[in-house]
Amino acid sequence: MAMIDSPVKLTYEDYLHFPEDGRRHELIGGDHHVTPAPGTKHQIIVTNFLRLLAPFVHQRASGRILTAPVDVVLSEVDVVQPDLVFVRAERLDLVTEAHLGGAPDLAVEIVSESSRQRDEVTKRHLYERYGVGKYWIVDPVVETVKVFRLGKDRRFRRESELSQEEDDALKSPLFPGLAIPLAELFG
């Protein structure tokens, strides 16, 4: 991941003028972060999430799933593109034609070597600060999912760390009755 360090803090208005070059551009604290296009394993996991989650969400009309690239505008200086977000039905007013205007109920990041530090530290703190209810960090190398839940104190607590090696399944109160076997997610 490259960060263009500048004494000038960029805003969402500046962000709208970034090039459409196949890379992921984000603003964190007004600083411009750029990551390369994801690899195929990353994209397979995103596709598997959609294949496993979308029918469940659609049948229950429980909300909306969006995948990158989608701008999540948390503030004028914090604009990110999580790999996948979920917004509950009662909060769909956050979804506009142009972007998601606020914190989703769930943000999912699939880490790579170039994004690991940013996803596990920087973005975790960012999502915590803006009130993202659940945060899942998916590691395709070791085939694990770290599940974080925002507490009443507005701090993330790690609920669990699931592993394909342990035959774990991903479950969440956001999707009651759904269990996603990690073997299917990483398969």
PyMOL commands that set and color helices and strands:
alter all, ss='L'
color gray80, all
select helices_A, chain A and resi 12-15+40-60+89-94+116-130+164-166+182-186
alter helices_A, ss='H'
color red, helices_A
select strands_A, chain A and resi 2-4+24-28+31-35+63-67+72-75+78-80+84-88+106-110+134-139+144-150+156-163+169-170+180-181
alter strands_A, ss='S'
color yellow, strands_A
deselect
rebuild
show_as cartoon
